[in-house]
Amino acid sequence: MRVLFLIPGGLRAQLQALPAAARVAEALNAQVQVACAPTAAAAWSLLPAVEKLIPFDFDANPSLADWANLLGNVREPDFQACINLASGRQVDLMLSMSHIPNRVAAGGFSATSTVSPAAGWPAQALAAYLRPLGLELDAEAFRLALPKAALSQAASELPAGSGPALLLAASGASGDWPAAQWQALPALVRAKLPDVRIVEGRRQGKLLERAAQLASCDVVLSSDPITSELALLAGMPLVALGAQPTELPIRQGVQAVGEAGALQTLSDAAVLQALGLG
């Protein structure tokens, strides 16, 4: 069986779709292909079940030639189902000209099954799209399968010592927790936990290396959305600064602290309390 996923959006949107694609691949013994923006395709390198990536940026005002090329990619293989998160007349026209018998979407005239995604953690919200295929989704059960070599390399780069490793990942974006407080935090943490190892999270480089680094630590403190998504997929304890609680799974060790747009007022004490060091 072969299943097509059409996933608009950037890297974060692709990461949030990994559990659903993995569930389809495993439960249906399916070969999965994904159409997404080339700039966000790195997310799918973390899921070996993906057979092929089709470069297509749904959000970049694709031309008629782009749609025709996508249709060629869609019609050539024998897809039995399509999970479509895109919307608009163009994608409906393209899918209606495909030979895919089961097309699942939130709306549009090309859909053979129309679904209503639930609110909450976006990865779990995709459960609605899998039900027409006869599948249930427990996104919380998904874990990234990271190569041992990558994990070993990441572990070898951690600071020396036997204490717990705390990874700090500032977004660096406007409205982030102030840089001065990020810089002061390690000393505050060490005052409570002298043997802690502080690790600066990667914000550049290969996504696999970033995932392996945080998976080698014990706790992640992050205001960076990509780091936070990777931590969730790796099953890591996470304190997400500025995240909405509904953006996170209900899991012990995962919590949101501070309000987006108001992190300038978030105190050091509140962050330490969230880390269990209050």
N, C-alpha and C positions, 0 to 999 in steps of 0.2 A: 504494500500500500504506500502511496505517496501523498503527502499533505503539504499544501502551500500556506505560508503565513505572510500576510501583507501588514507590515508594522511601520506606520509613520512615526516621526519623532526622532529625537536624538538618542544618545547613548543610554540615558537613564530609562527611556521607554523600552529600549531593546533588552536591557537587563531585567526589567520587570516582566518581560514575556518569556524568559528562559524556563521558569518552572512549567508553564503551560506547554511549551514546545517539547520539553523533556518528557512530560507525562504522555503526550500524544505518541512520541517516538517509542516509548517503552511499552505502553499499554496496547498499542495497535501494531507493534513491530513495523512502524512506518519509517519511510525515508522522508526527511523534512527538508524543505527548501524555504528560504526566507528572502523576501524583497524588502530592502530597507536602504536608507541613505548610506552611501559609501563611508561618510565620516563617522557613522555609528556602527559600522559592521564589526568592529573589533569585539563587541559584546558576544557575538556568536562563536568566536574562537574558543570560548569557555564551555561550549556545548558540543562534544564530539559527534553527537547524533545528527547534526546538521550536514546534509549531503551537499548543498550548494547555496551560495549567496547570490542573489540577483541585485545588482546595484540600481537603486531607483529612489530618488528623493521626492517623496510625495509632497513635501512642504516647499519645494523650490519652483513652483509654477511650471511643471513639466510641459514640454511641447507635444504636438501631435505625433511627431516622430518618436519621442520618448515613450509615449503610450503604445504606439505600434510595436516598438521594440519589446516592451514589457509583454504585450499580448503574444508576441512570437515566443518568448521564454515560457509563458504560461501554457500555451497550446501544444508546445512540442512534447513535453513529458505527459504521462498518463496520470494526472492528479485525480484522486478520488474525493478530495475535500479541500476546502479553502477556509482558513480563519482570517477574516478581513477586518482589520481595525481602522482602515482608511474610510473616507466618505467623499461623496461628490459624484456628479454626473459622469465624469470621465472614468472613474474606477468602476462604476456600475456598467457603463457601456463596454469597457474592456472585459469584465467578468461575464457579462451576458453573451459575449462572443466566444468565450472559452468553452471547453468541453467538460468543465468540472461539474459533476452532478450535485454535490453538496456544498453550498456556499453559505457560510455563517457570518452574520454581521449584525450590528446594532440597528441598521436600517438600510434603505436603498432598494431600488427595484430589482437589483440583481440577486438579492438574498433569497435563498430557498428556506433558510431558517433565520428568524429574527429573534434577537435576544436582548435582555435588559440587564446590563452589568450591575452588580451590587456595589454599594458604597464600601469604602474601607481600603485596606492595603491593595494597591493596584495589581500586584501579582496575583492575589487571591480573587480579585474582581474578574479575572479572565476565566474563572470557573464556568461562568455562564456560557462562554463560547464553546466549551468542551462538551456540555451536556447534549447538544444535538448529535454528537458523535458517540453518545452512550458512555461518556466518561465523567468521573468526578475528579476534582482537583484539590489537593491539599498542598498549597504552595509552601506552607511552613515546613513540610517534610522534605522539600528539595534541598540538596546541598551541592555546592560546586565540587566536582571531582578534579582536584588539582594534582598535577603530576608530582611524584615524589621528588624528582630532581629539582623542580622549582621550589618546593617546600624546604628541601634541604639547603638550597642556596640561600633562601630567605632567612632561615634559622641561623646560618653561619654569619650573616651580616648583622644580627642583633647585637646590642651592647653586651659586653661580658657581664657575667653575674648569674645568680640563681633566682633572683627576685622576679615578680610578675612584670610582664612587659606591657606598657600602656602606649598605644599608638595614638598620636595626636594628628588630626587632619583638618587644618583650617581651610576654608574655601578661598579666602583671599578676596572674595567679592565684596562689593559695596554692601554695607549693612551687616557684615560679619561681626562676630565677637571681636572687640578691639585687639589689635596686634599686641599692645602692651600687656594685656591680660593673658593672651596665649603665651607670651614670653615669660611672664611671671609664674605661670601655672606649675612648671616642673619643680621649682623650689618649694612651692606650697604643698605639692604632692609628696615630695621627699621628706618634708617636715612631719608628715603623718605616716609615711611608709618609706623608711630610709633605703631599703634595698630595691626599690622600684627601678625598672629600666625604662627610660623614656625613648620612644621611637618616633621620628618625624615621618609621617605618612607620605608616600610618593603621590605626586599629582601629575607626573609626566611618566613617559615610558610605556612599555607594553602592559596591557590590562592584566595579563597573566601574572606578571611580576608584582603588580599592585595587589592583586588578590592573594598571592602567596605571602607577601609581606604581612598583610593584616591577619591572615590565617595563622601566622606563626606567633602572633602576640596573644595576650590574654584578654585585653579589653580595648575597645575602640572608642575614642571621643572624637566626634566629627561634626563639622558644620558643612562639609563638602558632600553634596548629594550623591556623587558617584561612589565615593568611599563608603558612604552609609549603605547604599544598595549592595555593594560587594560584601560588606560585613553581614548584612541580612542573609544573603545567599550562601555565605560561608558558615552561617550559624553562630556568629560571634556575639558575645555580649557587647551592646552598643548603647552609648549615650549620644543622641543626635540633637545637636544644638539647632534650634529654630525650626525643627520639623513639626508638622502637624501630627498629633497622636494617631489620627486616622490613616496616615501614610505608613504606619508601622504595624507589623503583626503583633498580636497579643501574645507575648512570650516573656518568660522570666528573664531578666537581664537586659531587656530592650526597653528604652524609655526616651521620650522627648522632653527636652528642657529648654525653656525660653521660647519667646515668640518670634517668628520671622518678622524682620523689619524693626524689632525692638531689642535686638541682642546687645545693643550699646548699654542697656540698663541691667543686663544679667550680671549678677554678682559672682565673685569667686566662690563665696560660701555655697551658693546654690549648685555650682558645678561640682565642688568637692562632695556635697551631700549626695548628688546623683551618682557619683563614683563610689559611694559607700565610705567616704572619708570625712564625713561631717562631724 
